[in-house]
């Protein structure tokens, strides 16, 4: 299962950004191209492992968008995108995003109190973006039914679980200086 995803990750180029070995992949970067069969495989797996008894799918700009759109099209569940731009709409919630290599602001619109949501994202590394997202959904009064990230890397999942969040991932990667060293499927019965 997830053979396309695993192979594509093992073939992904790696470059160093400061002290961080960063892999470049269609799911996480949209480079070199996002193949439809890869998105189908990813979304098909999300449908198998996730609780989709929800009102809305939530994702974060930018690389959660291809996953969220495909999942929305297949399930007929509306998609809410947490954006990097402030719109100033009534009820907009500002989210402080801190990752392993950047800090920025994100903005949540389109969530009403009581909405049942699933959060989907491309990758969890430090957990900073997802933590900010989950906290903003709490402020908005949403009920998070499930959280699914395609790729697990680093200690972000552990960090989020220590704060009481249940997280599902599809694969876990170990990244060396020159290549992705290992890709294993996640066991979502325990995490």
Order of alpha helices (4+ residues) and beta strands (2+ residues): alpha-beta-beta-alpha-alpha-beta-alpha-beta-beta-beta-beta-alpha-beta-alpha-beta-beta
